[in-house]
Amino acid sequence: MIEVNVRKDGITVSGHAGYAEAGKDIVCAGVTALTQTLIKSIGDLTEDKIQYEISPGRADIHYGNLSEEGKLLVDSFFIGICMIADEFPDCVRID
């Protein structure tokens, strides 16, 4: 199960979906794509400063006061994660 925790000061994504074998898990791939896109988008499209660590099965993103653009990107990430969690509730949980 992938657990996603969205807080005021950051986001943590941890675990594995377990939907399919490694390399063929579309749920894991979707969550990973959203997470990596969020990190890159905040860095490229805003002046916001974030810190992040990515390791197998885990991503920790920390931020302070986000700009309106940064907040919009986090909201978009959250919408995407919610869509995946709705489609695959046994694989993704949002805390």
BAKOL-842204 format. One record per residue: residue number from 1; chain; y, x, z negated of N, C-alpha, C in turn. Coordinates in steps of 0.001 Angstrom, whole numbers, plus 500000, padded with zeros to 6 digits. Layout:
ATOM   seq   mol       ny       nx       nz      cay      cax      caz       cy       cx       cz
ATOM   NUM     A        Y        X        Z        Y        X        Z        Y        X        Z
...
END
This chain:
ATOM   seq   mol       ny       nx       nz      cay      cax      caz       cy       cx       cz
ATOM     1     A   498823   500843   500000   500000   500000   500000   501243   500890   500000
ATOM     2     A   502172   500560   500865   503472   501228   500871   504395   500437   499955
ATOM     3     A   505054   501143   499055   506027   500505   498164   507415   501001   498536
ATOM     4     A   508326   500050   498707   509708   500363   499067   510596   499875   497936
ATOM     5     A   511380   500798   497405   512307   500460   496322   513715   500748   496817
ATOM     6     A   514511   499690   496982   515897   499824   497409   516772   499612   496181
ATOM     7     A   517544   500664   495851   518425   500619   494685   519875   500775   495131
ATOM     8     A   520763   500625   494205   522183   500788   494491   522497   502217   494941
ATOM     9     A   521760   503192   494414   522052   504600   494700   521004   505290   495566
ATOM    10     A   520051   504520   496118   519063   505161   496961   517878   504289   497311
ATOM    11     A   516976   504887   498044   515766   504211   498514   514588   505156   498327
ATOM    12     A   513484   504616   497829   512237   505372   497754   511175   504611   498532
ATOM    13     A   510475   505321   499381   509345   504765   500130   508145   505624   499782
ATOM    14     A   507068   504996   499272   505910   505792   498868   504607   505056   499153
ATOM    15     A   503578   505845   499383   502244   505298   499587   501842   505282   501050
ATOM    16     A   500687   504724   501295   500137   504609   502640   499722   503165   502866
ATOM    17     A   499929   502674   504058   499663   501268   504353   498185   500924   504256
ATOM    18     A   497338   501798   504746   495913   501501   504740   495515   500449   505758
ATOM    19     A   496362   500206   506733   496065   499206   507750   495015   499699   508737
ATOM    20     A   495094   500986   509060   494152   501594   510005   494016   503067   509649
ATOM    21     A   493129   503753   510345   492930   505178   510076   494200   505962   510400
ATOM    22     A   494326   507110   509780   495489   507970   510000   495658   508248   511485
ATOM    23     A   496883   508166   511942   497178   508375   513351   497138   507111   514186
ATOM    24     A   496589   506035   513634   496509   504762   514354   497078   503610   513530
ATOM    25     A   497723   503931   512427   498228   502919   511504   499622   502473   511944
ATOM    26     A   499692   501311   512595   500970   500830   513116   501947   500447   512005
ATOM    27     A   501447   500031   510864   502333   499668   509759   503016   500926   509225
ATOM    28     A   502241   501950   509005   502791   503223   508528   503794   503776   509541
ATOM    29     A   503451   503697   510810   504339   504199   511854   505661   503435   511873
ATOM    30     A   505598   502130   511703   506817   501320   511691   507726   501655   510525
ATOM    31     A   507144   501778   509342   507931   502107   508149   508511   503519   508278
ATOM    32     A   507720   504438   508778   508197   505812   508967   509350   505850   509960
ATOM    33     A   509227   505134   511062   510288   505107   512064   511583   504544   511490
ATOM    34     A   511487   503466   510739   512692   502889   510123   513328   503859   509136
ATOM    35     A   512505   504516   508332   513014   505435   507312   513695   506638   507941
ATOM    36     A   513051   507248   508921   513635   508416   509568   514884   508052   510369
ATOM    37     A   514885   506878   510969   516058   506430   511710   517232   506189   510768
ATOM    38     A   516970   505630   509592   518037   505429   508611   518671   506757   508224
ATOM    39     A   517857   507738   507899   518372   509045   507495   519215   509661   508612
ATOM    40     A   518697   509672   509819   519408   510270   510956   520672   509485   511281
ATOM    41     A   520613   508167   511220   521772   507339   511548   522911   507531   510554
ATOM    42     A   522592   507580   509274   523646   507810   508289   524294   509171   508531
ATOM    43     A   523488   510178   508828   524014   511511   509087   524846   511598   510357
ATOM    44     A   524422   510911   511412   525093   511020   512712   526222   510011   512921
ATOM    45     A   526123   508847   512291   527059   507771   512591   528099   507513   511503
ATOM    46     A   527972   508202   510371   528928   508004   509279   529368   509363   508736
ATOM    47     A   530346   509326   507881   530796   510523   507166   530098   510624   505804
ATOM    48     A   529212   509673   505506   528543   509608   504204   527641   510819   504000
ATOM    49     A   527580   511266   502782   526706   512372   502402   525511   511803   501653
ATOM    50     A   524320   512157   502112   523099   511730   501430   522236   512953   501175
ATOM    51     A   521340   512800   500233   520314   513801   499985   518976   513104   500187
ATOM    52     A   518033   513832   500747   516722   513219   500951   515637   514277   500915
ATOM    53     A   514462   513815   500556   513256   514631   500584   512170   513799   501229
ATOM    54     A   511488   514398   502190   510380   513716   502857   509138   514572   502715
ATOM    55     A   508052   513943   502303   506753   514605   502221   505709   513567   502641
ATOM    56     A   504484   513992   502919   503474   513023   503335   503341   511879   502330
ATOM    57     A   503539   510670   502795   503399   509493   501950   504582   509213   501045
ATOM    58     A   505723   509905   501248   506863   509679   500359   508177   510081   501028
ATOM    59     A   509199   509272   500801   510566   509609   501196   511487   509159   500079
ATOM    60     A   512320   510071   499614   513332   509768   498605   514702   509999   499224
ATOM    61     A   515511   508952   499259   516854   509038   499816   517828   508694   498689
ATOM    62     A   518801   509583   498468   519787   509363   497414   521176   509390   498031
ATOM    63     A   521995   508434   497626   523368   508393   498114   524287   507883   497005
ATOM    64     A   525567   508157   497182   526579   507685   496233   527252   506455   496802
ATOM    65     A   528550   506520   496915   529310   505409   497477   529229   505455   498994
ATOM    66     A   528565   504493   499550   528439   504441   501004   529650   503748   501618
ATOM    67     A   529989   504173   502821   531014   503490   503604   530465   502128   504043
ATOM    68     A   531337   501319   504624   530870   500036   505141   529812   500247   506222
ATOM    69     A   529991   501287   507028   529008   501593   508068   527668   501993   507451
ATOM    70     A   527719   502808   506407   526502   503220   505716   525774   502036   505097
ATOM    71     A   526548   501142   504482   525947   499936   503892   525285   499076   504965
ATOM    72     A   525936   498986   506119   525366   498208   507220   524045   498805   507689
ATOM    73     A   523973   500127   507759   522735   500789   508154   521623   500553   507135
ATOM    74     A   521957   500621   505842   520957   500343   504800   520507   498887   504889
ATOM    75     A   521446   497973   505128   521081   496560   505277   520144   496359   506469
ATOM    76     A   520419   497057   507567   519567   496952   508744   518163   497487   508445
ATOM    77     A   518095   498626   507742   516809   499179   507309   516047   498134   506488
ATOM    78     A   516750   497503   505548   516118   496526   504671   515596   495322   505461
ATOM    79     A   516350   494874   506442   515888   493767   507286   514585   494154   507993
ATOM    80     A   514556   495353   508562   513345   495808   509252   512153   495922   508324
ATOM    81     A   512372   496493   507140   511280   496628   506163   510783   495247   505730
ATOM    82     A   511696   494315   505525   511288   492954   505133   510452   492292   506231
ATOM    83     A   510816   492530   507482   510038   491959   508583   508621   492515   508592
ATOM    84     A   508477   493811   508374   507145   494419   508326   506376   493895   507115
ATOM    85     A   507032   493802   505968   506371   493306   504754   505934   491854   504920
ATOM    86     A   506726   491042   505604   506349   489648   505852   505130   489557   506760
ATOM    87     A   505062   490443   507745   503959   490432   508694   502678   491040   508114
ATOM    88     A   502852   492026   507228   501706   492750   506655   501844   492825   505132
ATOM    89     A   501760   491681   504449   501999   491669   502997   500974   492435   502170
ATOM    90     A   499807   492700   502727   498809   493473   502009   499033   494981   502164
ATOM    91     A   500009   495346   502989   500251   496760   503274   501595   497275   502789
ATOM    92     A   502578   496374   502637   503938   496790   502257   504457   495863   501159
ATOM    93     A   504964   496474   500109   505571   495712   498998   506984   496233   498776
ATOM    94     A   507907   495316   498607   509292   495677   498323   509573   495394   496856
ATOM    95     A   510025   496427   496161   510361   496272   494737   511838   496016   494583
END
